[in-house]
Amino acid sequence: MYMAQKGLPTIFTPGMVTGAGAPVTIAGALVQGNAEMLAGFVLAQLIRPGTPLVYGGGLLPIDMRTTLMAYGAPEGMLGVSALKEMARHYRLPCSTLPVAPMRRPSTSRLPSRARCG
């Protein structure tokens, strides 16, 4: 809410973990994440009308056998693609979480994360 008070771009990033903190299906997790973001956007606009908003988030499945995050799983990329399409629908810029595994920290993924083109 601090960002909205100052009129700075505000992003609400739900960390949707399918099967843990979100429904196990991609569609269910997207519905929940979208509702969380829209609720945050409403609050930001109530605090300061006209606050710039950024749509974003990430969707990561959990491996139910090991209870570990399945980074790089195809479901994660599918979820991020759906988030980008929803941002286009709302005509908002977006920022998504990287979903492909990285062997070492690098700036090579920053452009794809920073904009949804």
C-alpha positions in Angstrom: 0.0 0.0 0.0 3.0 2.3 0.5 3.7 2.2 -3.3 0.1 3.2 -4.0 0.2 6.1 -1.5 3.3 7.4 -3.3 1.7 7.0 -6.7 4.4 4.5 -7.8 3.8 1.5 -10.1 2.2 -1.2 -7.9 2.5 -5.0 -8.5 0.8 -7.7 -6.6 2.5 -10.9 -7.2 0.7 -14.0 -6.0 3.0 -17.0 -5.8 0.7 -19.7 -6.9 2.0 -23.2 -6.0 -0.4 -25.7 -7.5 -1.3 -28.3 -5.0 0.0 -26.4 -2.0 -1.2 -22.8 -1.6 -3.3 -22.8 -4.7 -5.7 -25.4 -6.4 -3.9 -28.3 -8.0 -5.2 -27.5 -11.5 -3.6 -24.7 -13.6 -7.0 -23.2 -14.3 -7.9 -23.1 -10.6 -4.6 -21.6 -9.7 -5.0 -18.9 -12.3 -8.5 -18.0 -11.1 -7.2 -17.7 -7.5 -4.2 -15.7 -8.5 -6.2 -13.4 -10.8 -8.7 -12.7 -7.9 -5.8 -11.9 -5.6 -4.3 -9.5 -8.0 -7.6 -7.8 -8.9 -8.3 -7.4 -5.1 -5.0 -5.7 -4.7 -5.6 -3.5 -7.7 -8.9 -2.3 -6.2 -7.2 -1.5 -2.9 -4.5 0.4 -4.7 -7.0 2.4 -6.6 -9.0 3.2 -3.5 -5.9 4.5 -1.8 -4.9 6.6 -4.7 -6.9 6.7 -7.9 -4.8 6.4 -11.0 -2.0 4.4 -9.4 -0.1 2.7 -12.2 -0.6 -1.1 -12.0 1.6 -4.0 -13.1 0.0 -7.4 -13.6 2.2 -10.4 -12.7 3.0 -13.4 -10.8 4.2 -16.9 -11.3 2.8 -20.4 -11.2 4.9 -23.3 -10.0 3.7 -26.9 -9.6 4.7 -29.0 -6.6 5.9 -32.5 -6.9 3.4 -34.4 -4.7 5.8 -37.3 -4.2 8.7 -35.2 -2.9 6.8 -32.0 -1.9 9.5 -30.0 -3.7 8.8 -27.2 -6.2 9.0 -28.5 -9.8 11.0 -25.7 -11.3 11.1 -25.9 -15.0 8.0 -28.0 -15.3 5.9 -27.4 -18.4 2.9 -26.5 -16.3 4.9 -23.5 -15.0 5.5 -22.1 -18.4 1.9 -22.7 -19.4 0.7 -20.8 -16.4 3.1 -17.9 -17.1 1.9 -17.8 -20.7 -1.7 -17.6 -19.4 -0.8 -14.8 -17.1 0.7 -12.8 -19.9 -2.5 -13.3 -22.0 -4.6 -12.1 -19.0 -2.3 -9.0 -18.7 -3.0 -8.3 -22.4 -6.7 -8.7 -21.8 -6.6 -6.1 -18.9 -4.2 -3.9 -21.0 -1.7 -3.8 -18.2 2.1 -4.2 -18.3 3.2 -7.5 -16.7 6.1 -9.0 -14.9 6.3 -12.8 -14.4 8.5 -15.1 -12.5 11.2 -17.0 -14.4 10.2 -20.6 -14.7 13.1 -22.2 -16.5 15.9 -23.6 -14.4 19.1 -21.6 -14.2 22.5 -23.1 -13.5 24.0 -19.9 -12.4 22.7 -16.3 -11.9 22.5 -14.5 -15.2 21.0 -11.4 -16.7 20.0 -13.4 -19.9 16.4 -13.9 -18.7 15.8 -10.3 -17.5 14.3 -9.0 -20.8 11.7 -11.8 -21.0 10.8 -11.3 -17.3 10.6 -7.6 -17.4 8.1 -7.2 -20.2 5.3 -9.3 -21.7 5.6 -7.8 -25.2 
